[in-house]
């Protein structure tokens, strides 16, 4: 019996630390990378030349492949795969208790699924066909976004990524014991919402810099 209890305790500890690591990876490096990526894409508002120079600068970064694999893709895959586990274990109760926090609980999981689909689509569109993209970065993005369905999916995808990060910050602060009281949670919620609005505005400005309406 004691062996069973010890084994269950070990599983619980493992799940606890995996959730902690999942929360941390969503903020650093995944969330941080998204913020930097949107900021870099924002250079498109200054025209094709400025965006092309940004892309060239990124492409010439030392050890770029290693940085991408170990600093971006492995953390994203871990966050996504373990996130799917959390999604399937979720027990939403918004029908019985339609409170704001319960809706945020559901939307965090829905936005995570949409965000992962968007990231895969974005990777296939540009990083997978890297050489073609590097020949004329601005024109390549503009041509891709000329399809209204693709543009619409990018708007939804960026919104999902930004919401997932902004709302996830609240969860990170709570799970790591930074916000413990009602006032601290409320302030964290307001700050996260403001951050999300600002980041989404940045993302939309960058996105529509490629679109000729």
C-alpha positions as CSV (number, residue, x, y, z in Angstrom):
1,X,0.0,0.0,0.0
2,X,2.8,2.4,0.9
3,X,4.5,1.7,-2.4
4,X,1.3,2.6,-4.3
5,X,1.0,5.8,-2.3
6,X,4.6,6.7,-3.0
7,X,4.1,6.0,-6.7
8,X,1.0,8.2,-6.8
9,X,2.8,11.0,-5.0
10,X,5.7,10.8,-7.5
11,X,3.2,11.1,-10.4
12,X,1.5,14.0,-8.7
13,X,4.9,15.8,-8.2
14,X,5.8,15.1,-11.9
15,X,2.5,16.5,-13.1
16,X,2.9,19.5,-10.8
17,X,6.4,20.4,-12.1
18,X,5.4,19.7,-15.7
19,X,2.5,22.2,-15.3
20,X,4.9,24.7,-13.8
21,X,7.3,24.3,-16.7
22,X,4.5,24.5,-19.2
23,X,3.4,27.8,-17.6
24,X,7.0,29.1,-17.7
25,X,7.7,28.1,-21.3
26,X,4.5,29.9,-22.4
27,X,6.0,33.1,-21.1
28,X,9.7,32.5,-21.8
29,X,10.8,31.7,-24.4
30,X,7.5,31.2,-26.4
31,X,5.7,34.4,-25.4
32,X,8.9,36.5,-25.5
33,X,9.6,35.2,-29.0
34,X,6.2,36.1,-30.2
35,X,6.5,39.7,-28.9
36,X,9.9,40.1,-30.6
37,X,8.6,38.5,-33.8
38,X,5.6,40.9,-34.0
39,X,7.9,43.8,-33.3
40,X,10.3,42.7,-36.1
41,X,7.3,42.3,-38.5
42,X,6.2,45.8,-37.6
43,X,9.2,47.1,-39.6
44,X,6.9,46.5,-42.7
45,X,5.1,49.7,-41.9
46,X,8.2,51.5,-43.1
47,X,8.0,49.7,-46.5
48,X,9.5,46.7,-48.4
49,X,13.1,47.8,-48.0
50,X,12.9,48.2,-44.2
51,X,11.2,44.8,-43.9
52,X,13.7,43.2,-46.2
53,X,16.6,44.6,-44.1
54,X,15.0,43.1,-41.0
55,X,14.6,39.7,-42.6
56,X,18.2,39.8,-43.8
57,X,19.5,40.8,-40.3
58,X,17.6,37.9,-38.8
59,X,18.8,35.4,-41.4
60,X,22.4,36.4,-40.7
61,X,22.1,35.9,-36.9
62,X,24.9,33.6,-35.7
63,X,23.8,30.1,-34.8
64,X,20.3,30.8,-36.1
65,X,19.4,27.2,-36.6
66,X,20.4,26.2,-33.1
67,X,18.6,29.2,-31.6
68,X,15.4,28.3,-33.6
69,X,15.5,24.6,-32.7
70,X,16.4,24.8,-29.0
71,X,15.1,28.3,-28.2
72,X,11.9,28.3,-30.2
73,X,10.7,25.1,-31.7
74,X,11.4,22.6,-28.9
75,X,9.8,24.9,-26.3
76,X,6.8,25.5,-28.7
77,X,6.3,21.8,-29.2
78,X,6.6,21.1,-25.5
79,X,4.1,23.9,-24.7
80,X,1.7,22.7,-27.4
81,X,1.9,18.9,-26.7
82,X,1.5,19.3,-22.9
83,X,-1.1,22.0,-23.6
84,X,-3.2,19.5,-25.6
85,X,-3.0,17.1,-22.6
86,X,-4.4,19.9,-20.4
87,X,-7.1,20.6,-23.0
88,X,-8.3,17.0,-23.0
89,X,-8.2,16.9,-19.2
90,X,-10.1,20.2,-18.9
91,X,-13.5,20.2,-17.1
92,X,-15.3,23.3,-18.2
93,X,-18.4,24.3,-16.2
94,X,-19.5,27.5,-17.9
95,X,-23.0,26.1,-18.5
96,X,-23.5,25.6,-14.7
97,X,-21.4,28.6,-13.6
98,X,-21.1,31.2,-16.4
99,X,-18.6,33.4,-14.5
100,X,-15.9,35.5,-16.1
101,X,-13.1,33.3,-14.8
102,X,-14.7,30.1,-16.1
103,X,-15.1,31.7,-19.5
104,X,-11.4,32.7,-19.5
105,X,-10.6,29.1,-18.5
106,X,-12.4,27.8,-21.6
107,X,-11.0,30.5,-23.9
108,X,-7.5,29.9,-22.8
109,X,-7.8,26.3,-24.0
110,X,-9.6,27.2,-27.2
111,X,-7.2,29.9,-28.1
112,X,-4.3,27.5,-27.5
113,X,-5.6,25.1,-30.1
114,X,-6.3,27.9,-32.6
115,X,-2.8,29.4,-31.9
116,X,-1.0,26.1,-32.5
117,X,-2.9,25.6,-35.8
118,X,-2.0,29.1,-36.8
119,X,1.7,28.6,-35.9
120,X,1.9,25.5,-38.0
121,X,0.2,27.3,-41.0
122,X,2.5,30.3,-40.6
123,X,5.6,28.0,-40.5
124,X,4.5,26.2,-43.6
125,X,3.8,29.4,-45.4
126,X,7.2,31.1,-44.8
127,X,9.8,29.2,-42.8
128,X,9.3,25.9,-44.6
129,X,9.9,27.7,-48.0
130,X,12.7,29.8,-46.6
131,X,14.7,30.3,-49.8
132,X,11.7,31.4,-51.8
133,X,10.7,33.8,-49.1
134,X,14.2,35.3,-48.8
135,X,14.3,36.3,-52.4
136,X,11.6,39.0,-51.9
137,X,10.3,38.9,-48.3
138,X,7.8,41.8,-48.5
139,X,6.3,40.8,-51.9
140,X,6.0,37.1,-50.7
141,X,4.1,38.0,-47.6
142,X,1.9,40.5,-49.5
143,X,1.1,37.9,-52.1
144,X,0.1,35.3,-49.5
145,X,-2.1,37.8,-47.6
146,X,-3.8,38.8,-50.8
147,X,-6.1,35.8,-50.3
148,X,-8.9,37.1,-48.0
149,X,-9.3,33.7,-46.4
150,X,-5.6,33.6,-45.5
151,X,-5.7,37.2,-44.2
152,X,-8.8,36.4,-42.1
153,X,-7.0,33.3,-40.6
154,X,-4.0,35.5,-39.8
155,X,-6.2,38.0,-37.9
156,X,-7.8,35.2,-36.0
157,X,-4.5,33.4,-35.4
158,X,-2.7,36.5,-34.1
159,X,-5.7,37.3,-31.9
160,X,-5.6,33.8,-30.5
161,X,-1.8,33.9,-29.8
162,X,-2.1,37.3,-28.1
163,X,-5.1,36.3,-26.0
164,X,-3.4,33.1,-25.0
165,X,-0.3,34.9,-23.9
166,X,-2.0,37.8,-22.2
167,X,-4.4,35.6,-20.3
168,X,-1.7,33.1,-19.6
169,X,0.4,35.8,-17.8
170,X,-2.4,35.9,-15.2
171,X,-2.2,32.2,-14.8
172,X,1.6,32.3,-14.6
173,X,1.6,35.0,-11.9
174,X,-1.0,33.0,-9.8
175,X,0.6,29.6,-10.2
176,X,4.0,30.9,-9.3
177,X,2.7,32.7,-6.2
178,X,3.2,36.3,-7.4
179,X,-0.5,37.3,-7.2
180,X,-2.1,35.9,-4.1
181,X,-4.7,38.4,-3.0
182,X,-7.9,39.6,-4.7
183,X,-6.5,43.1,-5.3
184,X,-3.2,41.7,-6.8
185,X,-5.2,39.4,-9.1
186,X,-7.4,42.2,-10.2
187,X,-4.5,44.5,-11.0
188,X,-2.7,41.6,-12.8
189,X,-5.8,41.1,-14.9
190,X,-6.1,44.7,-15.9
191,X,-2.3,44.9,-16.7
192,X,-2.5,41.7,-18.8
193,X,-5.6,42.9,-20.7
194,X,-3.9,46.2,-21.4
195,X,-0.7,44.4,-22.6
196,X,-2.9,42.2,-24.8
197,X,-4.7,45.1,-26.4
198,X,-1.4,46.9,-27.1
199,X,0.3,43.7,-28.5
200,X,-2.7,42.9,-30.7
201,X,-2.7,46.5,-32.1
202,X,1.0,46.1,-32.9
203,X,0.3,42.8,-34.6
204,X,-2.5,44.2,-36.7
205,X,-0.5,47.2,-37.8
206,X,2.3,44.9,-38.9
207,X,-0.1,42.5,-40.6
208,X,-2.0,45.2,-42.6
209,X,1.3,46.9,-43.6
210,X,1.4,44.0,-46.2
211,X,-2.2,44.5,-47.4
212,X,-3.3,46.9,-50.1
213,X,-7.0,47.6,-49.3
